[in-house]
Amino acid sequence: MSSLALPAVDAGILAKRARIVERLGEVVGARWVISDEDELRAYETDALTAYRQIPLAVALPATTDEVSRVLAVLNEEGVKVIGRGAGTSLAGGALPLADSVVVGVSRMSRVLDIDTANRAIRVEAGVTNLAVSGAVDHLGFFYAPDPSSQLACTIAGNVAMNSGGAHCLKYGVTTNNVLGLTVVLMDGTVIELGGTHMDSPGYDLLGLMTGSEGQLGIVTEAVLRILPKAEGARPVLLGFNSNTDAGTCVSDIIGQGMLPVAIEFMDRPAIRICEDFAHAGYPLDVEAMLIIEVEGSEEEIVEQLAKIVAVARDNGAVHVREAKTPAESAAIWKGRKSAFGAMGRISDYMCMDGTIPTGRLPEVLVKISEICEGYGLGVANIFHAGDGNLHPLVLYDVNDPEQLEKAEACGADILELCVEVGGCLTGEHGVGIEKRELMTSQFNAIDLDQQMRIKTMLDPQWLLNPAKVFPLAGRPEPVRLKTNEAA
């Protein structure tokens, strides 16, 4: 574990561990409560692997009712709760605490209803992102948000972090594709938000819950918007002699009113690493590459690609390759979708997640390189260029404490740069624990106080994912229940 600050461990909770485990077993069955240290290690970290902590226990409920009763028990005992989907969070959103219980939704993996008339699907929160599209593919529909981890990540985590993906330039992120949620509050209360209709009366609690990072409740079911599949889609691969040329091309495409399905960026280090892994036919003699996909009828695709290629050539594109077959399209996307895994084969890294105005992309790319050079660290850029959602991968050796410290400081400088140019700290990974202390760069004390008041209203004891999102200093005192005293 690094020097990352965590809330003080409650010795009283540790002292009644056996009782807590027993009570959880009465709700979900002893088989679905994990308390053995070796088995708990599977839950000690998420995809931000620099930080680890074994939790007190893990509970794996199978229904909304079981989640409700589990939270009621933990609320009564005053135990901190970490909601967990598949643990793919890159911001430490599912990092446990020593005195916390992880409540996982992996057993809740059923598709409950498909309603093509209303373009909606209802699923349990443990369903994977890719499985949603898989469930409706034969009906001619798909689910738009497509994070790179879509094979593994769950709808629970997507909702918690407001996940995006390559194709969200056109279709929006998770919050734009959620119609309804079933949520269990910390005291066990079950609430239904939204439904299969486009809008709900009253306050937008659905929008409040989406992206709340498990701080307000645990999502157990979701009604998601499904869309008809396009008649066709095809990517074009563009290579440039500089990051600046590629960044300017992106700005010009957006500035001319074009709306591709996706615009993805890779710089030279990322291109080489992904090509070595996926053999997608990426050009190895360029400094930057764009993958731009359009969709529609064949005539529309041809027209759109012609306009995009013209803009690219005006910005110095030295390599242009349009996918001509489904196999070529799949190969291009295989390289991009496997990028983070491919990078992990050659180096440890921290994946940043700042968002900037697309018009500032060329200068920000230059400054990111300068920041990383200043720390003596490598960087590979792979990101959603169309909506300005940057993912610089800061390369370091996780076994070297000095390099870890440098990587943290380097990442913080990159995120503060994003805020400085008019962007924000996160586009789709969430704040988690990684960006918690940077929240003061984005928000003033009044802003943070208003957000924390909402947290306190729905979770008075601050038991839901309490180490995340808000800086540790300046938090309100939690309201403890008298029944929390150790027996």
Protein Blocks (a to p, Z undefined) as FASTA:
>chain_A
ZZbdcddddfklmmmmmmmmmmmmmmnopklpcfbfklmmmmmpcfklmbccddfbdcdd
fbfklmmmmmmmmmmnopacdddfelpafnlpmgccfkbccddfklmmccfbdcfknopa
dddfkbcfklmmmmmmmnopacfblcfklmmmcfklmmmnopabjklmmnopfklmcfbd
cdddfkopacdehjjbfbdehjdfklmmnonlopnbccfbdcdddddddfbdcddddddf
bfklmmmmmmmmmmnopacfbdcdddfklmmmmmmmnonopafkbfbdcddddeddfklm
mmmmmmmmmmmmmnopabdcddfbfklmmmmmmmmmmmmmmmmmmoccdddfbdcdfklm
mmmmmmmmmmmmmnopacdddddfknopacddcdddfklmklmmmmmmmmmmmmmmmmmn
opafbfklonmlmlmmmmmmmpcfklmmmmmmmmmmmmmnopgoplgoiafehpacdddd
fklpcZZ
